[in-house]
Amino acid sequence: MLVLGLQGSPRKNGNTHFLLSSFMNEAEKLGARTIIVEVDKKNIIPCKEYYICEKDGFCPIDDDMNKEIYSLLRQADLIVAATPIFFYGTTAQLKALIDRGQALWARRYKLKLNDPGRKWRRGFLLALGATKGQNLFQGVSLTAKYFFDAVGAGYEGSLTYRQIENPGDMEKHPTVHEDVEKTVKDLLEPFINRKKILFACRENACRSQMAAAFVQYVAGDKVETLSGGSSPANRINPLMVEVMQEKGMDMAFRKPKSIAEVMETDRPDMMITMGCEEQCAFIPDIKRQNWNLPDPAGKSIDFMRNVRDEIEKRVLNLIKEV
Ligand SMILES: Cc1cc2nc3c(=O)[nH]c(=O)nc-3n(C[C@H](O)[C@H](O)[C@H](O)COP(=O)(O)O)c2cc1C
């Protein structure tokens, strides 16, 4: 279970930093893996309206969005956007990231592709400002709602605080600790007892990626999917991406990982090997199945389609069993 925090304040150790860190600490207590993106420290160029994303689903700007942030947004189970109020809106740094979410919006609404995680992913807003203004959070709430929809997360609401101005004000707030504890518990509750299944193949570029995506799409509320390879490729296989798109399934921004890398942060309940057999790490005390599927790398598109269909069939049976 990955909780991704987008820390939108440029102030070092400021109020937003405190609020998001408290949120992430609670999430870790409940077993989540957490990543905080310090947005101000990233190279994120504001949207230039090239409109290329609306045609091919990718933004051509070469910066940290393409290097890491699109991929993190796709991996997260919960995305938390945290911002101080700047002129009734988010900080410019966070807004630049939000606007670049347009590429994911285009994949969904223009290209009609389904991100396998979008049905279950959740989005939450943390915001604070100096004044008592009645409408202080109206702007950021609307922005958050549409941002989360664009990047494939259901908007679950917000924790907002007025009269927070100087560093330390947030920490001194009388209810912040219990607010955060309760909110995190409620938000993570659906993710906590999911079974973890690790799909493993040689390169983590085709078979295990497809299996993980199908399971995530059909049963992401019951199963947490992990995937890895015994010798991971540099990138996922473009032919695999194409045949998954034929099923409406969006595989963009996925990256191959080694089994060892997956095991650094997660311990699966079950492992399904798909052709890496003895090279796939032995993990004691977990269920293991071998699907023994042929490696489609370097083969024709029809070969890839057959492997995809076989995986889909097996995944549906597996979910009934689990
Ligand atoms: C450029 C700028 C604009 C701001 N605009 C507002 C505002 O419109 N309303 C408000 O209540 N506070 C406003 N503030 C105050 C901050 O929201 C407040 O100091 C907050 O605690 C800063 O959080 P941080 O420590 O996480 O950066 C503004 C501050 C700055 C620097």
The ligand as an ORCA input file, in Angstrom:
! r2SCAN-3c Opt
* xyz 0 1
  C       2.361     34.573     -1.214
  C       1.491     34.258     -0.047
  C       0.126     34.356     -0.167
  C      -0.706     34.052      0.900
  N      -2.070     34.146      0.737
  C      -2.888     33.839      1.773
  C      -4.300     33.931      1.622
  O      -4.826     34.283      0.569
  N      -5.080     33.629      2.682
  C      -4.543     33.231      3.872
  O      -5.286     32.944      4.805
  N      -3.198     33.113      4.032
  C      -2.352     33.419      3.024
  N      -0.992     33.302      3.183
  C      -0.432     32.807      4.468
  C      -0.031     31.327      4.480
  O      -1.088     30.526      3.996
  C       0.306     30.881      5.898
  O       1.376     31.646      6.411
  C       0.668     29.421      6.023
  O       0.748     29.061      7.390
  C       1.997     29.056      5.364
  O       2.166     27.685      5.441
  P       3.601     26.962      5.333
  O       4.332     27.238      6.624
  O       3.309     25.522      5.173
  O       4.280     27.525      4.132
  C      -0.141     33.621      2.128
  C       1.244     33.554      2.255
  C       2.064     33.860      1.191
  C       3.572     33.776      1.362
*
